[in-house]
Amino acid sequence: MQLAIIGTGYVGLVTGTCFAETGNNVVCIDIDQRKIESLKQGKTPIYEPGLDVLLERNIKERRLQFTTSITEGIADARVIFLALPTPPGKDGSADLQYVLQVADDLSKIITKYTVIVNKSTVPVGTAEKVAAVLAQRLDRSLYDVVSNPEFLREGVAVDDFLKPDRVVIGSSSEKARKVMDELYQPFVRQGNPIYFMDERSSEMTKYAANSYLAMRISFMNEMANLCEKAGANVDWVRIGMGADSRIGKRFLFPGIGYGGSCFPKDVKALAHTAMEMDYDYKLVNVVMHVNDLQKKILGGKVRNYFGSDLSGLTFAVWGLSFKPETDDIRDAPALDLIEELTGAGAKLRVFDPEGMNNVRQLMGDKVHYAEDQYDALEGASALIIVTEWSEFRNPDFDRIASILVHPAIFDGRNVYSMEKMQTLGFYYESIGRKVVHPHVRETLAVQDGSIIRERGTMD
């Protein structure tokens, strides 16, 4: 099938490349000349595992092309995907100016029946707005507007697209539904469903899904904070909860708040939609409030330990991206932490496998960018873990102890087990678990059916 993708950001590039991988002829369109020239050379502007391989292969096979000309790009397209930015305004509303502008541009150049698909995350009613713009110049027989929200997780987006757990398509047109069904059949051969529904329900589904997942994260973060006060271990609480089939195991890991391009923006947009409908969506508003507070938790632990004035102290920070396997730093908790600690006078040495260039572009020389994770430790009074990259999970603790000025670790993602940390001699604070002190060892023994706690001095 002949496809055009307008917008080569995260969603557009993954979408276009994966459609090409299944044999479609795809033209990706963007106004950024430098980006387009780079993509023509097979260089991806984002870090996403597996994407570079598919990009290079499909360019070589001439199934994937790039252009800055919208007229050229859509000339043969049967389906046009709009993968355009919808940034949040100050009130949380999604800015549709780019989507509606492109719709206006298309209305001037479409000459045959075309399915126009909103792939961007957009508010309820956007498909109708796009259709209204097209109707100003086009005969109704020349287009259908479809809502087809993406459910891609950064770090595993290629797998998510090629093997979706579901495809959601909103359209009131049977003709458009048949085109979309044909397009997506190669991705659902193992029986995963394509759900056809009306446009508004499709648009709402994306916001509902992301807001619910954000709510689970905020719930567990609140539970972790309570566990600390109650002397419980949130790890065991999470495991016990997740074993309930009605709840499930995913999105129950506590931490220092969610970030990224989707959850913060989509929760705000849902709250704004509710406000426009004169509905007080209390739970969504609480989710946002809890997340804002949770981003301050780790900095608060550091300052409670070292004091409110951190002048003269240096800290190592491992992890800058909002999650592992991505270079995306949008709304990343690390940014809040950097502002808080540098504002208190601290110097930071930071390391992230993929996100440092993006932080450098945003913050300049506010922090020192280390060559590797151990270089970040030089002269540091403590190690602060913000993102749970795999390479941070089993480090050389002896090397860490030998470099750090003070043997302290503040773990915002519960990367290390309590049992391991109790044997290593670090001061260790995590989320929703007891503090491990460097000279106190706690062992558990069973005696006469009861758990006996024994505390002693570390050797």
KOLZA-474186 format. One record per residue (C-alpha): x, y, z. Coordinates in steps of 0.2 Angstrom, whole numbers, plus 5000, padded with zeros to 4 digits. Each point is the difference from the previous one (the first is absolute). Layout:
# KOLZA-474186
XYZ/...
***
This chain:
# KOLZA-474186
500050005000/500650184996/500150105017/500650175005/500550055018/500050185004/501250035014/501649915004/500050015019/500049855011/498349944995/500150044981/501749924998/499649845009/498349994991/500750034982/501549885003/498949865006/498750024987/501549994987/500649845008/498449914996/500150044981/499250174999/500750144990/500250155012/500550184998/500450105016/499850184999/500750145012/500450184998/501749985008/501249994986/501549955010/499049865008/499449944983/501849994993/500649915015/498649874999/500349974982/501849955005/499249875012/500450115016/498650005013/499850165010/499349905015/500749855010/498849854999/500749825000/499849924984/499450154990/501650034992/500149834992/498250014993/500450174994/501549964990/499349844993/498450084993/500950154993/501149884991/498549904993/499350174995/498449975010/500450155011/500350184993/500150175008/499650174993/499650185006/498750024986/498249965006/499450004982/501349884994/499849895016/498149974999/499949994981/499749814999/499449985018/498449905003/500250035019/500850165008/500549995018/500150165011/501449975012/500250185006/500450085017/498550055011/501050095014/499050045016/499650185003/500150085017/498349945004/500449824995/499050014984/500849924985/500550124986/499349954984/500750144989/501249884991/498649874997/498850124993/501350104990/500549844991/498149954997/499850174992/501649974989/499349834995/498350074995/500950104986/500949854992/499049845003/499249954983/499449825003/499249905014/501250005015/499949935018/500750135012/500549935017/500350095016/501549915007/500450135013/499350005017/498650134998/498550055011/498249944997/499250084985/501650034990/499549884986/498550114997/501050165000/501249934987/498549944990/499350185001/501650084994/500149874985/498150044996/500450184996/500849954984/499849824996/498549904995/499449885013/500349854989/501950034999/500449975019/499749915016/500750055016/500549865012/500750005018/501349875003/500950035016/501749935003/500549905016/501949994998/501149995015/501750094998/501449875001/498949864992/499050104987/500549894985/499449855008/498450085006/499750064982/500449834992/499149905013/498650115007/498949935014/498650094992/499750134986/498750135003/499150084985/498750135001/499050034984/498250024995/500449954982/499949824995/501150044985/501450075011/499849865012/500349874986/501650104995/500750005018/499549825003/501049954984/501550115006/500149935017/499749814997/501849964999/500250065017/498649895008/500349834992/500249925017/498250055005/500250175009/498550104997/499650154989/498750105009/498950114989/499050145009/499450174997/501350144999/499750085017/500149845009/501649964992/500750175004/499549985018/500749825001/501850074999/499850135014/499149875011/501349874998/501550115004/499150095014/499649835008/501849954999/500550165007/498849985014/500749835004/501850075001/499450145012/499049885011/501649895002/501050165004/498850055013/500049825007/501950005000/500050165011/498849935012/501049835001/501550115005/499050075015/499249845004/501649895000/499449904986/501049954984/499150064984/500949864990/499049875009/498450104999/500250024982/500349814997/498549965011/498950124991/500649954983/499649815003/498250055000/499449964982/498850155001/501450125003/501549924990/501950035002/500350154988/500250185005/500149965018/501850055003/500350155011/501250144996/500250194998/498650044989/499549974981/500750104986/500249994981/499050064985/498449925004/499449985018/500250185006/499350074984/498549884999/499550015018/500050194999/499050004984/498749885007/499850125015/499850144988/498749904990/499049975015/500150185005/499350054983/498649885002/499650085017/500549845009/501250005016/501149854997/500749995018/501049844998/501050074985/500450165008/500649905015/501149894989/500950164994/500250075017/500849845007/501249994986/500650185002/500349965019/500949834996/501350094989/500650095015/500249845011/501749954996/500750185001/499250015017/500849845006/501750074995/499750175008/499449915016/501649905001/501350144995/499050155006/499050134990/501650104995/501049894988/501350134996/501749914997/499349834998/500049904984/498849864995/500149874986/498449974991/499749844990/498650024987/499250154992/498749934988/498249985006/500249814998/501349884994/500349964982/499650184994/500950164998/498350105004/500250125015/498350084998/499350035017/501349885007/500250005019/501850034998/499750174994/499150055016/501449925011/501350104991/499150165003/499749965018/501849955004/500950134990/498850135008/500649945017/501850034995/500549824995/501149964985/499449854989/501049874990/498749914989/500049854989/498749924988/500449884986/498950104988/499250155007/501550125004/500050094983/498250055003/500350065017/501650104994/498950084987/498750055014/501150045014/501750044993/501450005013/498949995016/500749835003/501649904995/499749864987/501049855005/500949884988/499249855008/499149955016/501649985011/500750174994/498450085006/500549945018/501650105001/500050125015/498149965003/499349995018/498649884994/499449904985/498250054995/499149874988/498650084990/499849884985/500149815001/501149974985/500549824999/501950045002/499650085017/499349845007/501549905004/501550135002/501649975008/499650055018/501749995006/500550134987/498650115004/500550005019/501850034995/499650164990/498650085010/500550125013/498549945011/499349824998/498250054997/498849954986/498350084997/499049884989/498450084992/499649844990/500349865013/501349934989/500949905014/499349875012/499950045018/500949845004/501550044989/500250185006/499949945018/501749914997/500950134991/500350145013/499150144991/498850135007/498549954988/498450094998/498749944988/498150024997/498849925011/501249905010/501150015016/501650105000/501549895001/501450075011/501849974997/500449935016/498549905005/499549834994/498349935002/499749814998/498449905000/499949835008/498549895004/499849935017/498549905007/499050064985/500450195003/501250124990/501450065011/500950154995/501850015005/501050164999/501950025001/501550104995/500749974982/501849925000/
***
